[in-house]
Amino acid sequence: MNIYHINKGIGRTVEFKGLKAQYLFIFAGGLLGLLVLVMILYMAGVNTYICLSIGGITSSVLIWQTFSLNRKYGEHGLMKLGAKIKHPRYIISRKSVFRYLKSNSKKAAA
C-alpha cells in the first residue's frame, strides 16, 4: 500500500536557510548577477585572482546584507518600507480655512 504525505506548507511563504519571501529572490538574483559580472571580467582579460577576489568579496557582502535585511525587516518588511516611502508624510492644503466654513450660496437659495 502506498503512503502519501500531506503537504503541510500550503499557503506559507517560500523559505530557504532562514531567508524568506523576497529576500530569497534578491539573494538568488544578486548571486546570478555577480556570476555574470565575474564571467565578463574574466573574458575581458582581467587577472584571474582579481576576478576571484572581486567575486568573493562582493558575494560575502551580498550574503551578509541579505541576511541582515531579513533579520531586520522580516517577511513583509521591505514591502512595508516601500509603502511607507510612497505615502506622503503630511497633506498640504493651501486653501484658506474660511473657504471651508462659509456656506454654499446655491444651497441657501434653494
C-alpha positions as CSV (number, residue, x, y, z in Angstrom):
1,M,0.0,0.0,0.0
2,N,1.3,3.4,-0.9
3,I,1.7,6.1,1.8
4,Y,1.1,9.7,0.7
5,H,2.4,12.5,2.7
6,I,0.2,15.6,3.1
7,N,1.8,18.9,2.1
8,K,1.7,21.0,5.3
9,G,3.3,24.0,3.6
10,I,0.3,25.1,1.6
11,G,-0.2,28.9,1.9
12,R,3.1,29.5,3.6
13,T,5.9,31.6,2.1
14,V,8.9,30.2,0.5
15,E,11.9,29.8,2.9
16,F,15.4,28.5,2.4
17,K,18.0,28.5,5.1
18,G,16.1,31.2,7.0
19,L,15.7,33.6,4.0
20,K,12.0,34.3,3.4
21,A,10.0,35.6,0.5
22,Q,11.5,38.5,-1.4
23,Y,14.9,38.1,0.3
24,L,15.4,34.7,-1.3
25,F,14.8,36.3,-4.8
26,I,17.1,39.2,-4.0
27,F,19.8,36.7,-2.9
28,A,19.4,34.5,-6.0
29,G,19.3,37.4,-8.4
30,G,22.3,39.0,-6.8
31,L,24.4,35.9,-7.0
32,L,23.4,35.3,-10.6
33,G,24.3,38.9,-11.5
34,L,27.6,38.5,-9.7
35,L,28.4,35.3,-11.6
36,V,27.7,37.2,-14.9
37,L,29.9,40.1,-13.8
38,V,32.8,37.8,-12.9
39,M,32.5,35.9,-16.2
40,I,32.5,39.2,-18.1
41,L,35.6,40.4,-16.2
42,Y,37.4,37.1,-16.9
43,M,36.5,37.2,-20.6
44,A,37.7,40.8,-20.8
45,G,41.2,39.6,-19.7
46,V,41.3,40.7,-16.1
47,N,43.6,38.7,-13.9
48,T,42.1,35.5,-12.5
49,Y,42.9,36.3,-8.9
50,I,41.4,39.8,-9.2
51,C,38.2,38.2,-10.6
52,L,38.0,35.7,-7.8
53,S,38.7,38.3,-5.2
54,I,36.0,40.6,-6.6
55,G,33.6,37.7,-6.7
56,G,34.4,36.5,-3.2
57,I,34.2,39.9,-1.6
58,T,31.0,41.0,-3.3
59,S,29.3,37.7,-2.7
60,S,30.1,37.8,1.0
61,V,28.8,41.4,1.2
62,L,25.6,40.3,-0.7
63,I,25.1,37.3,1.7
64,W,25.7,39.5,4.8
65,Q,23.4,42.3,3.6
66,T,20.6,40.0,2.6
67,F,20.6,38.1,5.9
68,S,20.7,41.4,7.8
69,L,17.8,42.8,5.9
70,N,15.9,39.5,6.5
71,R,16.6,39.8,10.2
72,K,15.8,43.5,10.5
73,Y,12.6,43.8,8.4
74,G,11.2,40.3,8.4
75,E,9.0,38.6,5.9
76,H,6.9,41.6,4.6
77,G,9.2,44.3,5.8
78,L,10.6,45.5,2.5
79,M,7.1,45.9,1.1
80,K,6.0,47.8,4.2
81,L,9.1,50.0,3.9
82,G,8.4,50.7,0.2
83,A,4.8,51.6,1.0
84,K,5.9,53.9,3.8
85,I,8.2,55.8,1.4
86,K,5.4,56.2,-1.2
87,H,2.9,57.7,1.3
88,P,3.2,61.4,2.0
89,R,4.3,62.5,5.4
90,Y,1.7,65.1,5.6
91,I,-1.0,66.7,3.5
92,I,-0.7,70.3,2.5
93,S,-3.9,72.3,1.9
94,R,-3.3,75.8,0.6
95,K,-6.9,76.8,0.7
96,S,-8.0,79.2,3.4
97,V,-9.9,77.9,6.4
98,F,-12.8,80.4,5.6
99,R,-13.5,78.7,2.3
100,Y,-14.4,75.5,4.2
101,L,-16.5,77.4,6.8
102,K,-18.7,79.6,4.5
103,S,-21.9,78.0,3.3
104,N,-22.7,77.4,-0.4
105,S,-25.0,80.2,-1.7
106,K,-26.7,77.9,-4.2
107,K,-27.9,75.6,-1.5
108,A,-29.1,78.5,0.7
109,A,-31.2,79.9,-2.2
110,A,-33.0,76.7,-2.9
